[in-house]
Amino acid sequence: MAWIATFLACIVASNWAITHLGVDHGPDAPRTIPVGFGLSAPSGVVFAGALFALRDVIHERLGSAAVLVIIIVSAPVTMIAASPGLAVASVVTFVVAETVDLLVYRRIRASGYATAAIASNLASSLIDSALFLGLAFGAAQALHGTLGLTLGKVGSSTITVVIMLVIVRRVRHPSDPVGTAPICLSEPWWR
């Protein structure tokens, strides 16, 4: 339940951040933050990227069918912190990108957790970025911001996986002060 609650919190936080954090570019553009390499992305990227990593964990714990139900049921949660136009763009994008993430992850999961998570997060981040920016802010924003948003989401999902690794390692090996307890990235480490 903690993974699902965190997943839902990230949905709300992502939509809140895009209208409250970062550089304000006016009413017809998202607020942005720098993501590296001279690129910027809508500020919700911090939480949006985390969604993909959390979805992979929920998939491992509950299976594909449960993840599809969670994706569909949680999509309306986006309306809590977003304007109606942003909410519609977010819901459509959320369902499409999370479904792509799930399908890619499930298809290549036999190659190991890390490979599946990275590949699925990259695919869904690219689709999510282009679709969201296009629906919410128009084609010009999609052309201009897709690369930065994708980079930010992949970075955010990677950081989320690392944070989860550290937390799980500390829970499983509390007496390991220097972090030398082994973690196998090909198998689920959050169980």
N, C-alpha and C positions, 0 to 999 in steps of 0.2 A: 504493500500500500504506500510505503514511503516513496518508492520510485514513481508511482502514478501521481501522488500528490506533488512531487517536485516537477514532474512533466506538466501538470496543470498550472502550477505557479509560474513556470517559464512562459507559458502561452500568454498569461495576463501580463507578466513583466515585459515581454517583448513588445506588446502593443502599447503599453504605458510608456516605455522608453522612447519609442519612435516619435511620440508627440511631446515629450518632456525633457529629454536629455540630448546634449550635443548642440551643434551649431544650428541655429534657426535660419532656414533659407526661405521663409515666407509660408503662406497658407497652402500653396499648391506643391510643396516639396517636403520631403521628410527631413527631420533633424538628422545630422550625421556626426560620426566620430571617425577619427583616422584609424585605418586598419593595417597600415604599412605600405611600403613601396610607393608612397605618394598618393595612395588611394584612400578614399573614404567610403563609408557605408552607412545606411540608416542605422541609428543607434540601437534599434531592437535586435540587431545582429548578435549581440552578446548572448542573449537568451535564445534566439532562434536556432543558433548553431548547437546549443546545449540540448535542444529538443531532439535532434537526430541521434545523439549519443544515448540519451535517456530512452528513446524508442527502441534502440537495439537491446538495451538491458531488459526492458519490459518484454520484448519478443522472446528473449532467452528464458525468462522466468515464467511467462504465461502462454507463449505460443502465438502463431500467426493469427488465428481466429480471434483471440482475445485482443490482440493489438489492433486489428481492423475495427472491432467494436469500440475500443477506447478512442481511436482516431475519429470515428464518426460521432460518438457521444460527446467528445471533448471539443470538437470544432466550434460549437456555439460559445464556448467559454471566451473566445476571442472578443466577443461583443462587450464584455465587462469593461474593458479599458480602451475601447477604440470608437471612433466616429462611425456612423453607419457605412459610409463608403469604404473606409479602411477595414472595417469588420468584414464586409462582403469579400473584398479582395483577399483578406487574410484567411477566411474560411475556405474559399475555393483553392487558394494556393496551398493551404495546410493539408487539405484532404488529398490533393494531387501529389504534392511532394512527399508527404508521409507514406502514401501508398507506393510510390516509386521506390522510396528508401526501403520499405518492407520487402518488396519484390526482389530488388537487387540483393539485399542482405540475405534473404532466404535462399536465393539461387546459388550464391557462392559461399555460404556459411561453412560448407565442408572444407574449404581452403583455410579455415582458421578464423577465430574471432576478429583479430586485428585487421586482416585482409578484408573480411566482409564489412566491418564497420567503416573502414577508410573508403572503400569503393562505394558503398551505399551512401555514405555521407557526402561524398564528392558529387555523385550523380544527383542526389536529391537537392543539394545546395545550389547547384547550377540551375536546375529546373525551377526551384523555389524562388531564387533571386530574380530571374528573368520574368517569370509569371507574376510575382507579387508586384514588382516595380511597374510592369506594364499595366496591370489592372488598377493599381492604387494611384499611380502618378503619371501614366501615359508612356507611349513608346519612346519618347526622348529620354525619359529617366531610365527606362529599361536598357536602352543602348548605352547610356552614360554610366550607369551604376552597377550593372550585373557583375562585372569582374570584381569590383571592390566588395560587393555584398557576398559573393561566393567565397572570396578569400577570407572574409571575416567569419563566415559561418563555418568553414572548414577549420579555421584557427580556433574558434569557440568550441566546436565539437571535440577537437583534439585536447584542448585544455580541460574540458569537462571529463574526458576519459582519464586524463592524468590525475585530476582531483579525485575522481572515484577510485582509482587505483590506490592512491595514498590513503584515503579514508578506509577502504576495505583492508589494506595491509595493516593499518594501525589497529583496527578492530580484531583482526585475526591474529596478529603478532604484537600485542601491546608491550611485551618485554624486549622488543627489537629496537633499541634506541637509534641505530644508524641506518635502518632501512635495508638490511641485508637479507631479509626473508624473501625467498624466491616467489615470483609471480610468473605463471605461464600464460602468455598472451594468446595462445591458440585455444585455450579453454576458458569458459566463463569463470571469472574471478570474484564475482559479486555474490555468489551463493552462500 
